[in-house]
Amino acid sequence: MIITLALSASLDVTYEVDELNVGDITRPFAVTRVAGGKALNVARAASALGAEVSTLAALGGATGEWVAEMLAQDGVAATVVPLRRVTRTCIAVVERAESATSTDLYEPATELEPDEWEAYAAAARRAVTTASTGGGPWVALSGSVPPGVPHDELGSLLSELRRRGARVVVDGSGDGLRATAPAAELIKVNRREASELLGIQLETAADACDRLRERYGCDAVVTDGVAGSSALLGSIRTSVPASVRRGRFPAGSGDAFLGGLLAAFERGDSAEDALAAAASAGERNALVAGQGRLAAD
């Protein structure tokens, strides 16, 4: 079982345009909407790969209701913690066929009130307790930490979930990552995020894995753009090269990578096969519009 903690969910919209006319009207020729935010993208990708997945999503307002409906359509089981504020919207604008980048407009994560955070934490404890009766679930915290969620309390919650049998994975950045990394069994970041977390310039993904192990005693998977990805999983060191196929829709590829990795772990794949499966999922995400969606293999 994989449980994703979606504290910073969003409605993700991808606009495909011939060219973005800054300061003028641009009319997209295609629009794709998905239940987004990093944790929901992870859940959708892992579910598409056959894993048993559920998500705990903090959602508010009409937009939040729409996101919940989309999750149901995607076949992702969701427990919704209702918020008073409206769930945010994030936009990616993708230009012309030869482009491999997008222009992204991301609203700040929707703030939680103190009682909403308490309700969310209680729901997380229940979810892990229930899932642990069939073996320790993977619990993935992915994305930014929204206002209203105390970083120290979030770190303490993850430590508690781990004591309850969860295998905790974190994928984040900045202060949120610093607060939650000590509770992680596995840290998945890119090389820049690892360098920022550790306060040193890391030259390779493999070096970043070693340093994360030294600091936190955890497993690590580090991506590094065109240099590929490296992993330190238990005693196994492995790496995969970057994809030679560059898709038009890079947004969400890191989330699909994590979804693919966790789905492979759930299948019992080896470290080498799991990292290859993760890289394949990230590549497939970039070939189709909509974060966390995968092109046919």
Backbone bond lengths (Angstrom), bond angles and torsions (degrees), N, CA, C in turn:
res aa  C-N    CA-C-N  psi(-1)  N-CA   C-N-CA  omega(-1)  CA-C   N-CA-C  phi
1 M - - - 1.466 - - 1.523 109.53 -
2 I 1.328 115.09 137.38 1.463 122.55 175.13 1.524 107.96 -117.14
3 I 1.324 116.74 127.72 1.463 121.94 175.64 1.521 107.59 -116.94
4 T 1.325 116.86 124.17 1.462 119.31 175.74 1.522 109.57 -104.55
5 L 1.318 115.16 137.21 1.469 121.63 179.92 1.522 108.56 -98.26
6 A 1.326 115.20 103.40 1.466 121.58 -174.62 1.524 109.25 -100.01
7 L 1.320 116.02 80.32 1.457 121.28 177.56 1.523 111.72 -79.97
8 S 1.323 117.30 -25.45 1.475 120.85 -175.02 1.520 110.45 -123.15
9 A 1.328 115.77 51.80 1.461 121.11 -179.54 1.528 110.69 -65.69
10 S 1.325 115.19 164.05 1.465 120.07 179.70 1.514 109.94 -157.15
11 L 1.316 115.12 164.25 1.460 121.63 163.89 1.522 105.91 -90.69
12 D 1.329 117.41 115.88 1.462 121.46 -178.73 1.524 109.89 -99.65
13 V 1.320 115.55 127.57 1.460 122.13 -178.00 1.523 109.03 -121.35
14 T 1.326 116.61 128.40 1.463 121.95 174.76 1.517 108.99 -110.31
15 Y 1.334 116.51 121.46 1.453 122.50 174.60 1.525 108.62 -103.10
16 E 1.317 117.47 125.42 1.458 121.77 173.55 1.528 108.27 -99.92
17 V 1.331 116.11 125.14 1.465 121.48 -175.81 1.523 109.22 -133.47
18 D 1.329 115.45 156.06 1.466 118.97 173.46 1.519 110.24 -67.54
19 E 1.339 115.35 -44.38 1.460 120.91 178.76 1.520 108.50 -158.41
20 L 1.324 116.92 137.56 1.462 121.77 177.97 1.518 109.10 -80.73
21 N 1.315 116.02 116.23 1.461 121.59 -179.20 1.527 108.90 -95.16
22 V 1.315 116.16 92.64 1.461 120.87 -178.08 1.523 109.56 -64.69
23 G 1.335 116.53 129.63 1.459 120.94 -179.60 1.508 114.02 83.31
24 D 1.330 117.76 3.87 1.459 121.60 -179.30 1.530 108.46 -142.86
25 I 1.322 116.25 -179.40 1.457 121.37 -178.37 1.530 109.77 -79.03
26 T 1.346 115.27 134.77 1.458 121.86 172.02 1.519 107.76 -125.65
27 R 1.313 117.09 127.06 1.463 120.96 -178.99 1.528 109.51 -107.57
28 P 1.337 117.54 115.08 1.462 119.59 179.49 1.525 111.43 -69.06
29 F 1.324 115.94 146.19 1.459 119.84 175.48 1.523 111.56 -94.43
30 A 1.337 117.25 -8.84 1.468 121.15 174.87 1.517 109.12 -152.49
31 V 1.336 116.29 142.74 1.473 122.37 179.21 1.525 108.39 -131.38
32 T 1.338 116.07 131.12 1.466 121.72 177.74 1.519 108.60 -126.43
33 R 1.324 116.33 130.15 1.460 121.51 179.12 1.524 109.67 -120.66
34 V 1.318 116.40 136.11 1.464 120.86 177.61 1.519 109.75 -139.20
35 A 1.334 115.00 159.97 1.463 121.54 170.69 1.517 107.05 -72.53
36 G 1.338 116.11 109.89 1.450 119.31 -167.35 1.510 115.46 -118.88
37 G 1.333 113.36 -159.71 1.440 121.97 -163.41 1.521 106.84 89.49
38 K 1.325 117.81 146.78 1.452 121.50 -169.30 1.523 113.27 -55.58
39 A 1.320 117.57 -43.87 1.463 119.74 -175.92 1.522 112.00 -65.47
40 L 1.332 117.45 -37.36 1.463 119.63 178.55 1.519 110.78 -72.41
41 N 1.329 117.46 -33.18 1.463 119.78 174.66 1.527 110.97 -63.78
42 V 1.335 116.03 -42.11 1.469 120.95 176.50 1.527 109.76 -58.80
43 A 1.330 116.50 -47.03 1.462 120.90 -178.08 1.520 111.51 -61.94
44 R 1.331 116.86 -43.67 1.473 120.03 -178.18 1.530 110.87 -64.44
45 A 1.339 116.58 -43.45 1.462 120.06 -179.14 1.524 110.76 -65.32
46 A 1.336 117.49 -45.70 1.464 120.38 -179.48 1.521 111.31 -63.62
47 S 1.332 116.54 -39.45 1.458 120.42 178.53 1.525 110.99 -64.53
48 A 1.342 116.43 -41.50 1.463 120.32 179.61 1.521 111.68 -62.61
49 L 1.335 116.00 -25.29 1.466 121.17 179.66 1.527 112.78 -91.21
50 G 1.329 116.41 8.02 1.451 120.73 172.21 1.504 116.24 97.19
51 A 1.343 118.12 2.69 1.462 120.20 -179.10 1.526 110.65 -77.76
52 E 1.333 115.59 154.29 1.463 121.21 172.08 1.518 107.45 -83.23
53 V 1.328 116.09 115.93 1.460 121.51 -170.33 1.515 110.17 -131.67
54 S 1.315 115.66 141.86 1.460 120.89 166.21 1.518 107.52 -137.32
55 T 1.305 115.69 157.92 1.459 119.75 179.94 1.508 109.96 -131.91
56 L 1.320 115.33 146.77 1.459 122.53 175.47 1.519 106.17 -109.62
57 A 1.327 116.79 107.09 1.457 121.60 -168.15 1.518 111.39 -115.21
58 A 1.330 116.09 127.02 1.461 122.13 172.33 1.519 108.01 -87.48
59 L 1.341 117.39 111.85 1.461 121.67 -172.05 1.528 110.14 -135.33
60 G 1.344 116.08 144.47 1.452 119.87 -179.27 1.517 113.79 -141.97
61 G 1.318 115.74 150.53 1.455 121.90 173.62 1.519 113.24 70.45
62 A 1.338 114.26 -172.38 1.470 120.22 -178.61 1.522 111.23 -62.76
63 T 1.337 116.46 -36.64 1.463 118.87 178.69 1.520 110.41 -64.31
64 G 1.321 116.70 -40.97 1.459 120.15 177.42 1.515 112.24 -62.36
65 E 1.329 117.22 -39.24 1.461 120.68 177.29 1.526 110.56 -62.87
66 W 1.321 115.90 -40.00 1.469 120.75 178.75 1.530 110.33 -64.27
67 V 1.329 116.61 -43.14 1.464 120.64 178.66 1.528 109.91 -60.94
68 A 1.325 117.83 -42.83 1.463 121.10 179.08 1.527 111.01 -61.88
69 E 1.338 116.85 -40.46 1.465 120.40 177.16 1.525 111.01 -62.95
70 M 1.327 117.13 -40.50 1.462 120.60 179.47 1.526 110.88 -64.38
71 L 1.334 116.98 -39.61 1.454 119.78 177.85 1.528 110.83 -60.32
72 A 1.323 116.34 -42.60 1.456 120.14 178.17 1.527 110.55 -61.86
73 Q 1.331 116.69 -41.24 1.463 120.33 178.46 1.527 111.40 -64.67
74 D 1.332 116.71 -30.94 1.461 121.36 177.86 1.524 112.43 -78.77
75 G 1.327 116.90 -7.58 1.451 120.43 -178.82 1.511 113.97 78.82
76 V 1.342 117.57 20.45 1.460 122.36 179.38 1.529 108.90 -98.30
77 A 1.326 116.42 118.70 1.460 120.28 177.96 1.520 109.32 -67.82
78 A 1.331 117.08 132.63 1.461 120.84 -175.43 1.521 111.07 -134.52
79 T 1.323 115.30 137.08 1.455 122.54 166.16 1.518 106.68 -105.59
80 V 1.322 117.08 122.25 1.458 121.84 -175.09 1.522 109.85 -100.48
81 V 1.332 115.80 127.17 1.455 122.14 169.11 1.526 106.45 -99.46
82 P 1.331 118.63 112.51 1.468 120.43 -173.15 1.528 112.69 -72.35
83 L 1.324 114.69 140.69 1.454 122.85 176.64 1.525 109.61 -114.95
84 R 1.328 116.23 153.11 1.458 120.30 176.37 1.529 110.96 -77.98
85 R 1.307 116.20 -34.94 1.463 119.70 179.41 1.524 110.58 -81.02
86 V 1.331 115.76 156.88 1.462 121.64 -176.76 1.528 110.17 -80.30
87 T 1.312 116.25 135.27 1.463 122.06 177.09 1.522 110.51 -58.64
88 R 1.313 116.23 139.84 1.459 122.90 -175.50 1.535 112.34 -70.91
89 T 1.330 114.97 166.53 1.462 123.06 173.55 1.523 109.04 -122.84
90 C 1.336 116.54 136.85 1.465 122.30 177.85 1.525 108.70 -123.90
91 I 1.324 115.80 139.51 1.462 121.62 -172.65 1.523 110.54 -124.14
92 A 1.329 115.90 134.87 1.468 122.44 171.44 1.519 108.09 -118.39
93 V 1.325 117.15 128.29 1.463 122.53 178.06 1.521 108.02 -108.67
94 V 1.324 115.75 118.87 1.467 121.65 -176.79 1.521 108.53 -111.61
95 E 1.322 115.94 122.42 1.461 121.97 -177.99 1.517 111.65 -98.41
96 R 1.300 116.01 153.38 1.462 129.05 172.80 1.530 115.36 22.42
97 A 1.321 114.82 153.61 1.460 122.25 -170.51 1.512 113.49 -60.55
98 E 1.336 118.32 -33.13 1.465 118.80 -175.25 1.523 113.30 -82.92
99 S 1.339 118.40 -4.82 1.453 120.99 -178.50 1.526 110.98 -76.11
100 A 1.342 117.09 142.59 1.465 121.60 175.35 1.527 110.55 -120.14
101 T 1.340 116.50 20.45 1.455 121.63 177.51 1.523 108.70 -132.56
102 S 1.324 115.30 167.63 1.459 119.65 177.21 1.523 109.10 -136.64
103 T 1.341 115.68 158.32 1.458 122.12 172.17 1.522 107.21 -98.81
104 D 1.324 116.74 119.97 1.457 120.79 -170.82 1.525 111.11 -112.99
105 L 1.324 116.35 135.93 1.461 124.00 177.43 1.528 107.26 -123.11
106 Y 1.328 116.44 102.67 1.456 121.32 -174.36 1.524 110.48 -111.74
107 E 1.334 116.87 118.30 1.456 120.42 173.26 1.533 109.40 -67.10
108 P 1.329 116.57 152.54 1.474 118.73 175.16 1.525 110.59 -60.14
109 A 1.324 116.08 152.17 1.459 120.69 177.92 1.529 110.19 -59.25
110 T 1.322 116.20 143.71 1.459 122.34 -177.23 1.531 110.64 -68.37
111 E 1.309 115.89 128.67 1.468 121.64 -176.62 1.520 111.97 -70.00
112 L 1.329 116.78 143.49 1.455 123.23 173.93 1.526 109.77 -104.86
113 E 1.315 116.45 139.81 1.453 121.83 171.11 1.536 108.80 -78.33
114 P 1.349 118.17 160.12 1.469 119.63 -177.59 1.523 113.89 -54.43
115 D 1.338 117.60 -41.92 1.461 119.05 -179.01 1.523 111.33 -70.09
116 E 1.338 116.97 -29.98 1.461 120.41 177.52 1.525 110.68 -68.98
117 W 1.331 116.31 -40.45 1.455 119.45 176.43 1.528 110.57 -64.39
118 E 1.309 117.73 -41.23 1.464 120.43 178.47 1.534 110.46 -62.54
119 A 1.328 116.56 -40.66 1.471 120.18 178.45 1.525 110.59 -65.31
120 Y 1.330 116.35 -38.64 1.461 120.44 179.62 1.528 110.30 -64.79
121 A 1.328 116.88 -47.21 1.460 120.87 -179.47 1.528 110.85 -60.81
122 A 1.323 117.02 -41.25 1.461 120.57 178.70 1.528 110.93 -63.99
123 A 1.337 116.19 -40.34 1.469 120.00 178.60 1.528 110.97 -65.26
124 A 1.331 117.19 -36.74 1.463 120.19 177.76 1.523 111.05 -64.17
125 R 1.321 116.62 -41.91 1.464 119.82 178.39 1.527 110.38 -61.51
126 R 1.336 116.56 -43.36 1.467 119.81 -179.75 1.525 110.76 -63.88
127 A 1.321 116.43 -43.05 1.462 120.26 -177.63 1.519 111.09 -61.52
128 V 1.331 116.81 -43.51 1.465 119.98 -178.92 1.523 110.70 -70.33
129 T 1.320 117.64 -39.90 1.467 120.68 178.50 1.516 110.38 -60.14
130 T 1.329 116.89 -43.84 1.462 121.03 179.62 1.519 111.20 -66.09
131 A 1.337 116.70 -45.95 1.459 120.63 -176.82 1.518 112.19 -69.30
132 S 1.330 117.64 -28.91 1.460 121.05 -175.84 1.519 112.83 -71.46
133 T 1.330 117.70 -13.47 1.459 119.22 177.59 1.522 111.49 -66.61
134 G 1.344 116.73 -21.36 1.461 120.81 178.14 1.508 112.49 -108.15
135 G 1.337 118.43 18.58 1.468 122.37 -176.31 1.504 109.50 112.50
136 G 1.329 116.31 155.05 1.461 120.12 -175.08 1.510 112.79 -64.64
137 P 1.337 118.58 123.16 1.461 120.62 178.94 1.528 111.80 -79.18
138 W 1.311 116.33 154.49 1.456 120.56 165.62 1.517 107.72 -76.64
139 V 1.316 117.54 130.99 1.465 122.51 175.99 1.519 107.56 -120.05
140 A 1.335 115.75 116.19 1.464 120.85 -174.52 1.520 110.53 -111.01
141 L 1.331 115.27 118.94 1.466 121.64 171.01 1.518 106.70 -99.83
142 S 1.315 116.08 118.15 1.457 120.05 -173.11 1.516 109.20 -137.21
143 G 1.338 115.72 129.69 1.453 119.57 176.85 1.515 113.04 110.30
144 S 1.323 114.99 -174.95 1.457 121.03 -177.02 1.524 110.89 -74.50
145 V 1.320 115.28 156.51 1.462 121.39 176.15 1.529 107.12 -94.81
146 P 1.326 117.96 119.71 1.455 119.66 -174.29 1.525 113.07 -73.97
147 P 1.332 117.02 158.47 1.464 119.60 172.84 1.527 110.01 -56.73
148 G 1.317 115.75 145.47 1.455 120.39 -179.28 1.516 113.66 94.57
149 V 1.348 117.38 -10.12 1.467 120.88 176.60 1.523 107.65 -105.66
150 P 1.332 119.21 107.01 1.468 121.10 -179.69 1.531 110.82 -63.75
151 H 1.321 116.61 127.23 1.462 120.00 -176.42 1.526 111.78 -59.59
152 D 1.334 116.89 -40.34 1.457 118.54 -178.57 1.523 111.25 -66.48
153 E 1.322 116.69 -38.32 1.459 119.66 179.35 1.528 111.09 -69.28
154 L 1.327 117.39 -35.45 1.457 120.27 177.29 1.527 110.38 -65.09
155 G 1.337 116.26 -43.82 1.452 119.14 176.73 1.516 111.96 -60.73
156 S 1.331 116.73 -41.78 1.462 120.94 178.51 1.521 111.50 -64.58
157 L 1.336 116.44 -38.42 1.464 120.18 177.99 1.520 110.69 -61.98
158 L 1.329 117.24 -45.21 1.463 119.63 179.89 1.524 111.06 -62.78
159 S 1.329 117.32 -39.79 1.467 120.41 176.91 1.525 110.68 -61.95
160 E 1.319 116.25 -40.53 1.465 120.17 178.50 1.524 110.39 -65.03
161 L 1.344 117.09 -43.42 1.464 120.07 179.59 1.533 110.67 -62.07
162 R 1.310 115.91 -36.20 1.467 119.05 177.83 1.533 110.42 -66.40
163 R 1.327 117.41 -39.88 1.462 120.02 177.07 1.521 111.36 -64.34
164 R 1.333 115.70 -27.63 1.466 120.23 178.56 1.525 112.28 -81.45
165 G 1.321 117.33 1.55 1.464 120.39 175.46 1.506 115.26 112.99
166 A 1.339 118.72 -4.44 1.462 120.87 -178.74 1.525 110.86 -74.57
167 R 1.318 115.34 148.64 1.464 122.58 171.46 1.529 106.04 -101.83
168 V 1.315 116.43 103.55 1.463 122.27 -167.65 1.528 110.91 -88.29
169 V 1.331 114.71 130.91 1.464 123.01 176.50 1.521 107.95 -120.49
170 V 1.329 117.23 134.17 1.464 119.71 175.49 1.520 109.58 -123.16
171 D 1.321 114.61 142.04 1.464 123.22 177.64 1.517 106.15 -141.54
172 G 1.324 116.48 100.55 1.453 119.52 -176.14 1.508 111.06 -156.48
173 S 1.318 115.26 -155.58 1.458 120.61 -179.48 1.524 108.81 -159.62
174 G 1.330 115.26 167.58 1.454 121.63 172.29 1.512 114.14 61.00
175 D 1.342 115.26 -146.53 1.457 121.29 -175.92 1.525 112.27 -62.87
176 G 1.326 116.39 -34.86 1.458 119.20 179.15 1.514 111.94 -62.72
177 L 1.328 116.47 -42.28 1.461 120.07 178.10 1.519 111.10 -66.73
178 R 1.332 116.87 -40.85 1.467 119.23 179.42 1.529 111.38 -61.14
179 A 1.334 116.69 -35.32 1.464 120.29 -177.99 1.520 112.48 -76.40
180 T 1.322 117.81 -27.50 1.461 120.60 -172.79 1.525 113.73 -104.86
181 A 1.325 117.92 -19.28 1.466 120.46 -178.52 1.521 113.26 -56.41
182 P 1.355 120.04 -39.48 1.469 118.82 -178.73 1.529 113.69 -62.50
183 A 1.330 117.91 -19.60 1.464 120.91 -179.13 1.523 112.51 -92.39
184 A 1.317 117.77 -3.62 1.460 121.23 -170.40 1.519 112.75 -85.94
185 E 1.315 115.23 140.33 1.466 121.85 166.51 1.524 109.65 -84.69
186 L 1.344 115.74 -28.24 1.462 121.85 179.18 1.521 108.65 -140.53
187 I 1.325 116.43 130.65 1.463 121.82 173.25 1.517 107.68 -110.48
188 K 1.322 116.55 127.26 1.470 122.29 175.92 1.525 107.95 -119.49
189 V 1.320 116.41 112.96 1.463 121.91 -178.50 1.529 108.62 -144.07
190 N 1.338 116.39 174.44 1.457 118.49 169.53 1.535 108.87 -95.05
191 R 1.323 116.05 171.12 1.471 119.49 -173.94 1.522 111.65 -62.28
192 R 1.328 118.13 -37.07 1.459 120.34 179.09 1.521 110.89 -64.62
193 E 1.329 117.43 -43.33 1.461 120.87 179.26 1.531 111.20 -65.24
194 A 1.335 116.45 -37.54 1.467 119.57 177.12 1.524 110.92 -64.84
195 S 1.333 116.56 -41.13 1.465 120.29 178.80 1.519 110.86 -62.45
196 E 1.335 116.28 -41.99 1.461 120.87 179.49 1.519 110.73 -65.91
197 L 1.319 117.08 -41.51 1.465 121.40 -179.33 1.522 111.24 -63.36
198 L 1.331 116.37 -43.27 1.454 121.02 -174.81 1.522 113.60 -88.25
199 G 1.335 116.87 -12.55 1.454 120.45 178.37 1.514 114.33 73.94
200 I 1.340 117.07 23.78 1.453 122.02 177.18 1.521 109.26 -139.46
201 Q 1.323 116.68 156.15 1.454 120.50 177.64 1.524 109.56 -84.55
202 L 1.314 116.77 115.73 1.457 122.49 -178.95 1.520 109.07 -99.55
203 E 1.317 116.75 129.75 1.460 120.95 -172.70 1.519 113.40 -85.87
204 T 1.337 117.24 -27.61 1.460 120.32 -177.88 1.526 110.10 -137.22
205 A 1.343 115.29 159.74 1.459 119.96 176.50 1.520 111.13 -65.38
206 A 1.324 117.48 -36.25 1.467 120.55 179.24 1.521 110.67 -63.97
207 D 1.324 117.01 -41.28 1.466 120.89 177.09 1.525 110.12 -62.95
208 A 1.336 116.56 -40.29 1.461 120.26 178.55 1.524 111.32 -61.42
209 C 1.334 117.31 -40.55 1.461 120.49 177.95 1.528 110.82 -60.64
210 D 1.326 115.92 -44.71 1.466 120.06 179.91 1.523 111.17 -61.50
211 R 1.320 116.89 -44.72 1.460 120.26 -177.35 1.528 111.88 -68.37
212 L 1.336 117.12 -36.51 1.463 119.85 176.69 1.527 110.51 -64.99
213 R 1.327 117.08 -39.64 1.466 120.46 176.44 1.524 110.51 -61.92
214 E 1.348 115.86 -44.36 1.464 119.72 -179.26 1.523 111.59 -61.55
215 R 1.339 116.52 -41.50 1.461 120.27 -174.99 1.534 112.00 -77.28
216 Y 1.342 116.61 -43.53 1.462 119.23 -169.46 1.530 114.12 -114.97
217 G 1.331 117.81 -5.33 1.456 119.92 -179.93 1.511 113.61 65.39
218 C 1.332 116.91 28.05 1.458 122.14 -173.47 1.526 111.21 -115.14
219 D 1.334 115.66 168.72 1.454 120.77 165.80 1.527 108.33 -75.89
220 A 1.327 116.59 159.83 1.464 119.65 -177.23 1.518 110.49 -147.82
221 V 1.324 114.89 142.94 1.460 122.99 170.24 1.519 106.29 -129.56
222 V 1.331 116.23 125.15 1.463 121.09 -176.52 1.519 109.27 -127.28
223 T 1.328 115.73 126.19 1.454 121.35 176.12 1.522 109.70 -96.19
224 D 1.339 115.23 153.50 1.472 119.04 -174.98 1.520 111.58 -148.34
225 G 1.331 116.02 49.89 1.460 121.00 173.53 1.519 113.24 53.87
226 V 1.318 115.81 -128.13 1.461 120.92 -175.75 1.524 112.65 -68.77
227 A 1.343 117.22 -12.29 1.465 120.58 177.87 1.526 112.05 -84.64
228 G 1.322 118.45 -5.46 1.452 121.34 178.69 1.516 112.80 89.84
229 S 1.332 116.29 -155.60 1.463 122.21 -174.51 1.511 110.13 -134.74
230 S 1.341 115.50 151.50 1.459 121.85 176.54 1.515 109.39 -130.56
231 A 1.331 115.65 155.01 1.455 120.84 -179.35 1.522 110.03 -142.01
232 L 1.309 114.74 146.99 1.459 123.53 170.72 1.520 105.36 -127.61
233 L 1.326 115.88 101.36 1.459 122.70 -174.13 1.527 107.95 -121.45
234 G 1.325 115.40 106.04 1.444 118.79 -171.66 1.514 109.22 63.14
235 S 1.321 116.65 -126.41 1.464 121.03 177.90 1.524 112.93 -93.96
236 I 1.346 116.09 2.60 1.463 120.81 -174.68 1.521 110.34 -94.80
237 R 1.328 115.61 126.29 1.463 122.27 171.23 1.520 108.00 -107.69
238 T 1.314 116.45 130.20 1.455 118.97 -179.64 1.514 109.55 -150.95
239 S 1.311 116.55 164.99 1.463 121.35 179.69 1.512 109.01 -152.37
240 V 1.337 115.88 159.85 1.456 121.98 173.79 1.526 108.02 -135.18
241 P 1.329 117.96 146.00 1.462 120.07 177.84 1.514 110.77 -73.78
242 A 1.313 115.24 163.35 1.463 120.06 175.84 1.523 109.63 -68.50
243 S 1.322 115.57 154.71 1.452 120.63 178.42 1.530 110.80 -64.86
244 V 1.325 114.83 144.21 1.469 118.94 175.51 1.524 110.59 -86.79
245 R 1.341 116.18 -12.89 1.463 120.61 176.90 1.520 109.51 -94.44
246 R 1.310 117.33 124.50 1.460 121.89 -179.61 1.519 108.94 -109.06
247 G 1.322 115.97 107.14 1.451 119.92 -178.63 1.519 112.37 -79.32
248 R 1.313 115.66 170.46 1.463 121.98 -177.92 1.525 112.34 -86.55
249 F 1.330 118.35 -8.71 1.462 120.93 -169.74 1.531 110.05 -125.65
250 P 1.343 117.58 73.03 1.464 119.86 -175.08 1.522 114.60 -70.10
251 A 1.332 118.18 -24.21 1.469 119.97 -177.30 1.525 109.98 -59.98
252 G 1.312 116.18 128.56 1.457 121.28 178.40 1.512 114.66 92.86
253 S 1.339 118.29 -4.42 1.464 119.25 -177.72 1.530 111.86 -65.13
254 G 1.338 117.16 -37.82 1.461 119.53 176.87 1.520 112.22 -63.69
255 D 1.331 116.24 -34.95 1.463 120.32 178.18 1.529 110.52 -70.32
256 A 1.333 116.34 -42.36 1.464 119.91 176.69 1.530 110.28 -62.30
257 F 1.342 116.41 -37.25 1.460 121.42 176.19 1.524 110.02 -56.81
258 L 1.334 117.13 -48.87 1.464 120.21 -179.64 1.519 111.04 -66.60
259 G 1.329 117.39 -39.70 1.459 119.88 176.92 1.515 111.61 -60.38
260 G 1.338 116.45 -42.60 1.454 120.34 177.79 1.517 112.59 -64.91
261 L 1.330 116.10 -38.19 1.460 120.86 179.21 1.526 110.87 -63.75
262 L 1.335 116.73 -48.11 1.459 120.21 -178.02 1.528 111.59 -67.65
263 A 1.332 116.84 -37.39 1.464 119.52 176.64 1.523 110.52 -61.89
264 A 1.335 116.52 -39.08 1.462 120.39 178.28 1.524 111.33 -67.13
265 F 1.328 116.73 -40.50 1.461 119.69 176.14 1.524 110.68 -60.39
266 E 1.333 116.50 -42.10 1.459 120.46 179.46 1.523 111.50 -62.15
267 R 1.323 117.23 -34.13 1.470 121.13 177.45 1.523 112.11 -74.22
268 G 1.321 117.00 -14.44 1.449 120.27 -176.86 1.506 113.70 86.54
269 D 1.340 118.02 21.25 1.457 121.71 179.46 1.528 111.29 -64.22
270 S 1.309 116.47 155.24 1.450 121.54 173.19 1.520 109.86 -67.05
271 A 1.334 115.99 165.36 1.463 120.26 178.63 1.519 110.91 -58.11
272 E 1.337 116.66 -43.38 1.460 120.35 -178.96 1.521 111.40 -63.45
273 D 1.334 116.37 -45.47 1.464 120.06 -178.82 1.527 111.14 -68.58
274 A 1.340 116.84 -35.71 1.461 119.95 179.76 1.522 111.20 -64.75
275 L 1.331 116.91 -42.19 1.463 119.72 179.78 1.524 110.73 -67.41
276 A 1.330 116.98 -38.14 1.469 119.98 176.97 1.528 110.85 -65.01
277 A 1.340 116.77 -40.12 1.465 120.35 178.28 1.523 111.15 -64.65
278 A 1.336 116.31 -38.23 1.461 120.45 177.86 1.519 111.07 -63.52
279 A 1.330 116.64 -45.13 1.459 120.34 179.44 1.520 111.06 -62.50
280 S 1.321 116.81 -39.46 1.462 120.52 178.07 1.526 111.40 -63.01
281 A 1.343 117.18 -42.07 1.460 120.43 179.24 1.526 111.16 -64.09
282 G 1.340 117.39 -41.23 1.460 119.87 177.48 1.515 111.92 -62.18
283 E 1.323 116.28 -40.52 1.459 120.76 177.98 1.522 111.24 -64.59
284 R 1.314 116.74 -44.25 1.466 121.03 -178.28 1.521 111.39 -65.70
285 N 1.335 117.72 -33.36 1.467 120.89 175.41 1.525 111.00 -59.33
286 A 1.331 116.57 -42.77 1.462 120.82 -174.87 1.523 113.33 -71.29
287 L 1.338 117.11 -9.93 1.458 120.44 -177.02 1.526 113.14 -93.11
288 V 1.335 117.62 -5.15 1.459 120.79 -176.09 1.519 109.51 -141.42
289 A 1.307 117.30 146.04 1.462 122.06 179.39 1.514 110.67 -67.55
290 G 1.338 116.26 142.50 1.455 121.88 177.17 1.500 112.08 104.56
291 Q 1.328 117.22 112.55 1.456 122.49 -176.39 1.531 110.92 -61.14
292 G 1.335 115.44 134.74 1.445 120.05 179.03 1.519 114.85 78.75
293 R 1.322 116.90 4.66 1.467 120.87 173.20 1.529 107.91 -96.92
294 L 1.322 116.08 147.93 1.452 120.86 -173.91 1.514 111.22 -119.35
295 A 1.319 116.44 130.43 1.460 120.84 173.00 1.525 108.86 -66.64
296 A 1.318 116.95 156.97 1.461 121.46 177.63 1.520 109.82 -57.45
297 D 1.311 115.30 138.17 1.471 120.29 -177.70 1.530 110.63 -74.87
